[in-house]
């Protein structure tokens, strides 16, 4: 499965895209990432 990440100017990952939606970014809730579109979540 392809892994998509967005990087800020310092080169660190700030958000990961949902593997289900692919065009939606996962929201960071501290200990996990959550997709508000389809409800997908994973441990951060
Ligand atoms: Zn999703």
PDB file of the backbone (N, CA, C, O) and the ligand in Angstrom, with CONECT records:
HET     ZN  A 101       1
ATOM      1  N   UNK A   1       0.840  -1.199   0.000  1.00  0.00           N
ATOM      2  CA  UNK A   1       0.000   0.000   0.000  1.00  0.00           C
ATOM      3  C   UNK A   1       0.876   1.249   0.000  1.00  0.00           C
ATOM      4  O   UNK A   1       1.823   1.343   0.781  1.00  0.00           O
ATOM      5  N   UNK A   2       0.573   2.181  -0.847  1.00  0.00           N
ATOM      6  CA  UNK A   2       1.338   3.420  -0.925  1.00  0.00           C
ATOM      7  C   UNK A   2       1.164   4.236   0.344  1.00  0.00           C
ATOM      8  O   UNK A   2       0.096   4.236   0.956  1.00  0.00           O
ATOM      9  N   UNK A   3       2.219   4.926   0.728  1.00  0.00           N
ATOM     10  CA  UNK A   3       2.177   5.724   1.935  1.00  0.00           C
ATOM     11  C   UNK A   3       2.387   7.186   1.555  1.00  0.00           C
ATOM     12  O   UNK A   3       3.407   7.530   0.957  1.00  0.00           O
ATOM     13  N   UNK A   4       1.439   8.042   1.894  1.00  0.00           N
ATOM     14  CA  UNK A   4       1.519   9.448   1.532  1.00  0.00           C
ATOM     15  C   UNK A   4       1.779  10.296   2.768  1.00  0.00           C
ATOM     16  O   UNK A   4       1.144  10.116   3.807  1.00  0.00           O
ATOM     17  N   UNK A   5       2.707  11.206   2.643  1.00  0.00           N
ATOM     18  CA  UNK A   5       2.989  12.107   3.754  1.00  0.00           C
ATOM     19  C   UNK A   5       3.222  13.508   3.232  1.00  0.00           C
ATOM     20  O   UNK A   5       3.700  13.703   2.115  1.00  0.00           O
ATOM     21  N   UNK A   6       2.878  14.472   4.055  1.00  0.00           N
ATOM     22  CA  UNK A   6       3.115  15.861   3.708  1.00  0.00           C
ATOM     23  C   UNK A   6       4.185  16.398   4.643  1.00  0.00           C
ATOM     24  O   UNK A   6       4.153  16.160   5.850  1.00  0.00           O
ATOM     25  N   UNK A   7       5.128  17.122   4.071  1.00  0.00           N
ATOM     26  CA  UNK A   7       6.230  17.607   4.884  1.00  0.00           C
ATOM     27  C   UNK A   7       6.224  19.132   4.979  1.00  0.00           C
ATOM     28  O   UNK A   7       5.903  19.820   4.011  1.00  0.00           O
ATOM     29  N   UNK A   8       6.585  19.654   6.160  1.00  0.00           N
ATOM     30  CA  UNK A   8       6.695  21.098   6.302  1.00  0.00           C
ATOM     31  C   UNK A   8       8.084  21.544   5.836  1.00  0.00           C
ATOM     32  O   UNK A   8       8.853  20.738   5.312  1.00  0.00           O
ATOM     33  N   UNK A   9       8.398  22.801   6.025  1.00  0.00           N
ATOM     34  CA  UNK A   9       9.648  23.345   5.514  1.00  0.00           C
ATOM     35  C   UNK A   9      10.890  22.720   6.152  1.00  0.00           C
ATOM     36  O   UNK A   9      11.975  22.744   5.571  1.00  0.00           O
ATOM     37  N   UNK A  10      10.722  22.165   7.346  1.00  0.00           N
ATOM     38  CA  UNK A  10      11.853  21.550   8.029  1.00  0.00           C
ATOM     39  C   UNK A  10      12.006  20.077   7.669  1.00  0.00           C
ATOM     40  O   UNK A  10      12.946  19.422   8.120  1.00  0.00           O
ATOM     41  N   UNK A  11      11.099  19.561   6.870  1.00  0.00           N
ATOM     42  CA  UNK A  11      11.212  18.199   6.407  1.00  0.00           C
ATOM     43  C   UNK A  11      10.583  17.143   7.297  1.00  0.00           C
ATOM     44  O   UNK A  11      10.759  15.948   7.061  1.00  0.00           O
ATOM     45  N   UNK A  12       9.848  17.574   8.323  1.00  0.00           N
ATOM     46  CA  UNK A  12       9.200  16.602   9.192  1.00  0.00           C
ATOM     47  C   UNK A  12       7.764  16.364   8.737  1.00  0.00           C
ATOM     48  O   UNK A  12       7.106  17.265   8.219  1.00  0.00           O
ATOM     49  N   UNK A  13       7.300  15.159   8.935  1.00  0.00           N
ATOM     50  CA  UNK A  13       5.935  14.827   8.531  1.00  0.00           C
ATOM     51  C   UNK A  13       4.946  15.511   9.452  1.00  0.00           C
ATOM     52  O   UNK A  13       5.072  15.422  10.674  1.00  0.00           O
ATOM     53  N   UNK A  14       3.969  16.187   8.887  1.00  0.00           N
ATOM     54  CA  UNK A  14       2.982  16.874   9.714  1.00  0.00           C
ATOM     55  C   UNK A  14       1.613  16.225   9.603  1.00  0.00           C
ATOM     56  O   UNK A  14       0.781  16.386  10.496  1.00  0.00           O
ATOM     57  N   UNK A  15       1.371  15.509   8.544  1.00  0.00           N
ATOM     58  CA  UNK A  15       0.091  14.837   8.393  1.00  0.00           C
ATOM     59  C   UNK A  15       0.217  13.692   7.397  1.00  0.00           C
ATOM     60  O   UNK A  15       1.057  13.705   6.497  1.00  0.00           O
ATOM     61  N   UNK A  16      -0.648  12.705   7.591  1.00  0.00           N
ATOM     62  CA  UNK A  16      -0.640  11.550   6.712  1.00  0.00           C
ATOM     63  C   UNK A  16      -2.010  11.426   6.066  1.00  0.00           C
ATOM     64  O   UNK A  16      -3.034  11.674   6.703  1.00  0.00           O
ATOM     65  N   UNK A  17      -2.019  11.044   4.806  1.00  0.00           N
ATOM     66  CA  UNK A  17      -3.309  10.911   4.131  1.00  0.00           C
ATOM     67  C   UNK A  17      -3.979   9.589   4.465  1.00  0.00           C
ATOM     68  O   UNK A  17      -3.325   8.581   4.733  1.00  0.00           O
ATOM     69  N   UNK A  18      -5.294   9.627   4.438  1.00  0.00           N
ATOM     70  CA  UNK A  18      -6.088   8.439   4.734  1.00  0.00           C
ATOM     71  C   UNK A  18      -5.877   7.373   3.651  1.00  0.00           C
ATOM     72  O   UNK A  18      -6.002   7.676   2.465  1.00  0.00           O
ATOM     73  N   UNK A  19      -5.562   6.144   4.036  1.00  0.00           N
ATOM     74  CA  UNK A  19      -5.369   5.074   3.055  1.00  0.00           C
ATOM     75  C   UNK A  19      -6.671   4.665   2.378  1.00  0.00           C
ATOM     76  O   UNK A  19      -6.651   4.031   1.323  1.00  0.00           O
ATOM     77  N   UNK A  20      -7.798   5.023   2.976  1.00  0.00           N
ATOM     78  CA  UNK A  20      -9.097   4.697   2.388  1.00  0.00           C
ATOM     79  C   UNK A  20      -9.531   5.757   1.378  1.00  0.00           C
ATOM     80  O   UNK A  20      -9.951   5.438   0.266  1.00  0.00           O
ATOM     81  N   UNK A  21      -9.424   7.027   1.783  1.00  0.00           N
ATOM     82  CA  UNK A  21      -9.859   8.127   0.923  1.00  0.00           C
ATOM     83  C   UNK A  21      -8.745   8.572  -0.019  1.00  0.00           C
ATOM     84  O   UNK A  21      -9.016   8.971  -1.152  1.00  0.00           O
ATOM     85  N   UNK A  22      -7.497   8.506   0.437  1.00  0.00           N
ATOM     86  CA  UNK A  22      -6.296   8.866  -0.314  1.00  0.00           C
ATOM     87  C   UNK A  22      -6.128  10.363  -0.554  1.00  0.00           C
ATOM     88  O   UNK A  22      -5.003  10.836  -0.716  1.00  0.00           O
ATOM     89  N   UNK A  23      -7.220  11.111  -0.579  1.00  0.00           N
ATOM     90  CA  UNK A  23      -7.097  12.547  -0.813  1.00  0.00           C
ATOM     91  C   UNK A  23      -7.501  13.350   0.419  1.00  0.00           C
ATOM     92  O   UNK A  23      -7.656  14.570   0.360  1.00  0.00           O
ATOM     93  N   UNK A  24      -7.670  12.642   1.540  1.00  0.00           N
ATOM     94  CA  UNK A  24      -8.056  13.304   2.781  1.00  0.00           C
ATOM     95  C   UNK A  24      -6.962  13.122   3.817  1.00  0.00           C
ATOM     96  O   UNK A  24      -6.443  12.019   3.986  1.00  0.00           O
ATOM     97  N   UNK A  25      -6.607  14.199   4.514  1.00  0.00           N
ATOM     98  CA  UNK A  25      -5.573  14.102   5.533  1.00  0.00           C
ATOM     99  C   UNK A  25      -6.154  13.632   6.856  1.00  0.00           C
ATOM    100  O   UNK A  25      -7.288  13.963   7.203  1.00  0.00           O
ATOM    101  N   UNK A  26      -5.364  12.855   7.593  1.00  0.00           N
ATOM    102  CA  UNK A  26      -5.785  12.367   8.888  1.00  0.00           C
ATOM    103  C   UNK A  26      -5.531  13.447   9.938  1.00  0.00           C
ATOM    104  O   UNK A  26      -4.498  14.116   9.918  1.00  0.00           O
ATOM    105  N   UNK A  27      -6.486  13.606  10.854  1.00  0.00           N
ATOM    106  CA  UNK A  27      -6.342  14.575  11.927  1.00  0.00           C
ATOM    107  C   UNK A  27      -5.546  13.955  13.068  1.00  0.00           C
ATOM    108  O   UNK A  27      -5.772  12.805  13.446  1.00  0.00           O
ATOM    109  N   UNK A  28      -4.613  14.729  13.611  1.00  0.00           N
ATOM    110  CA  UNK A  28      -3.769  14.232  14.699  1.00  0.00           C
ATOM    111  C   UNK A  28      -4.442  14.460  16.040  1.00  0.00           C
ATOM    112  O   UNK A  28      -4.665  15.601  16.446  1.00  0.00           O
ATOM    113  N   UNK A  29      -4.761  13.382  16.719  1.00  0.00           N
ATOM    114  CA  UNK A  29      -5.393  13.480  18.037  1.00  0.00           C
ATOM    115  C   UNK A  29      -4.426  13.049  19.139  1.00  0.00           C
ATOM    116  O   UNK A  29      -4.842  12.506  20.162  1.00  0.00           O
ATOM    117  N   UNK A  30      -3.163  13.288  18.927  1.00  0.00           N
ATOM    118  CA  UNK A  30      -2.162  12.985  19.940  1.00  0.00           C
ATOM    119  C   UNK A  30      -1.657  11.561  19.857  1.00  0.00           C
ATOM    120  O   UNK A  30      -0.536  11.325  19.405  1.00  0.00           O
ATOM    121  N   UNK A  31      -2.475  10.604  20.289  1.00  0.00           N
ATOM    122  CA  UNK A  31      -2.030   9.217  20.288  1.00  0.00           C
ATOM    123  C   UNK A  31      -2.566   8.442  19.094  1.00  0.00           C
ATOM    124  O   UNK A  31      -2.288   7.252  18.943  1.00  0.00           O
ATOM    125  N   UNK A  32      -3.334   9.117  18.247  1.00  0.00           N
ATOM    126  CA  UNK A  32      -3.863   8.434  17.074  1.00  0.00           C
ATOM    127  C   UNK A  32      -4.195   9.439  15.980  1.00  0.00           C
ATOM    128  O   UNK A  32      -4.306  10.642  16.220  1.00  0.00           O
ATOM    129  N   UNK A  33      -4.348   8.907  14.773  1.00  0.00           N
ATOM    130  CA  UNK A  33      -4.733   9.723  13.628  1.00  0.00           C
ATOM    131  C   UNK A  33      -6.136   9.298  13.209  1.00  0.00           C
ATOM    132  O   UNK A  33      -6.461   8.111  13.215  1.00  0.00           O
ATOM    133  N   UNK A  34      -6.960  10.271  12.848  1.00  0.00           N
ATOM    134  CA  UNK A  34      -8.346   9.962  12.522  1.00  0.00           C
ATOM    135  C   UNK A  34      -8.792  10.666  11.256  1.00  0.00           C
ATOM    136  O   UNK A  34      -8.491  11.842  11.053  1.00  0.00           O
ATOM    137  N   UNK A  35      -9.515   9.944  10.401  1.00  0.00           N
ATOM    138  CA  UNK A  35     -10.081  10.533   9.182  1.00  0.00           C
ATOM    139  C   UNK A  35     -11.520  10.952   9.452  1.00  0.00           C
ATOM    140  O   UNK A  35     -12.362  10.116   9.782  1.00  0.00           O
ATOM    141  N   UNK A  36     -11.805  12.253   9.310  1.00  0.00           N
ATOM    142  CA  UNK A  36     -13.150  12.748   9.566  1.00  0.00           C
ATOM    143  C   UNK A  36     -14.111  12.438   8.430  1.00  0.00           C
ATOM    144  O   UNK A  36     -15.313  12.677   8.551  1.00  0.00           O
ATOM    145  N   UNK A  37     -13.599  11.912   7.339  1.00  0.00           N
ATOM    146  CA  UNK A  37     -14.435  11.639   6.174  1.00  0.00           C
ATOM    147  C   UNK A  37     -15.038  10.243   6.222  1.00  0.00           C
ATOM    148  O   UNK A  37     -16.242  10.072   6.029  1.00  0.00           O
ATOM    149  N   UNK A  38     -14.184   9.230   6.485  1.00  0.00           N
ATOM    150  CA  UNK A  38     -14.681   7.860   6.467  1.00  0.00           C
ATOM    151  C   UNK A  38     -14.635   7.205   7.847  1.00  0.00           C
ATOM    152  O   UNK A  38     -15.183   6.122   8.050  1.00  0.00           O
ATOM    153  N   UNK A  39     -13.960   7.891   8.810  1.00  0.00           N
ATOM    154  CA  UNK A  39     -13.914   7.346  10.155  1.00  0.00           C
ATOM    155  C   UNK A  39     -12.722   6.457  10.408  1.00  0.00           C
ATOM    156  O   UNK A  39     -12.593   5.904  11.500  1.00  0.00           O
ATOM    157  N   UNK A  40     -11.844   6.302   9.432  1.00  0.00           N
ATOM    158  CA  UNK A  40     -10.635   5.505   9.610  1.00  0.00           C
ATOM    159  C   UNK A  40      -9.760   6.088  10.700  1.00  0.00           C
ATOM    160  O   UNK A  40      -9.626   7.307  10.801  1.00  0.00           O
ATOM    161  N   UNK A  41      -9.160   5.233  11.519  1.00  0.00           N
ATOM    162  CA  UNK A  41      -8.232   5.726  12.537  1.00  0.00           C
ATOM    163  C   UNK A  41      -7.099   4.723  12.704  1.00  0.00           C
ATOM    164  O   UNK A  41      -7.257   3.534  12.429  1.00  0.00           O
ATOM    165  N   UNK A  42      -5.951   5.224  13.162  1.00  0.00           N
ATOM    166  CA  UNK A  42      -4.799   4.367  13.373  1.00  0.00           C
ATOM    167  C   UNK A  42      -3.962   4.953  14.490  1.00  0.00           C
ATOM    168  O   UNK A  42      -4.049   6.147  14.774  1.00  0.00           O
ATOM    169  N   UNK A  43      -3.160   4.129  15.118  1.00  0.00           N
ATOM    170  CA  UNK A  43      -2.258   4.607  16.159  1.00  0.00           C
ATOM    171  C   UNK A  43      -1.198   5.497  15.530  1.00  0.00           C
ATOM    172  O   UNK A  43      -0.662   5.166  14.473  1.00  0.00           O
ATOM    173  N   UNK A  44      -0.890   6.614  16.161  1.00  0.00           N
ATOM    174  CA  UNK A  44       0.105   7.545  15.624  1.00  0.00           C
ATOM    175  C   UNK A  44       1.508   6.982  15.828  1.00  0.00           C
ATOM    176  O   UNK A  44       2.490   7.617  15.443  1.00  0.00           O
TER     177      UNK A  44
HETATM  178 ZN    ZN A 101     -10.810   8.343   5.102  1.00  0.00          ZN
END
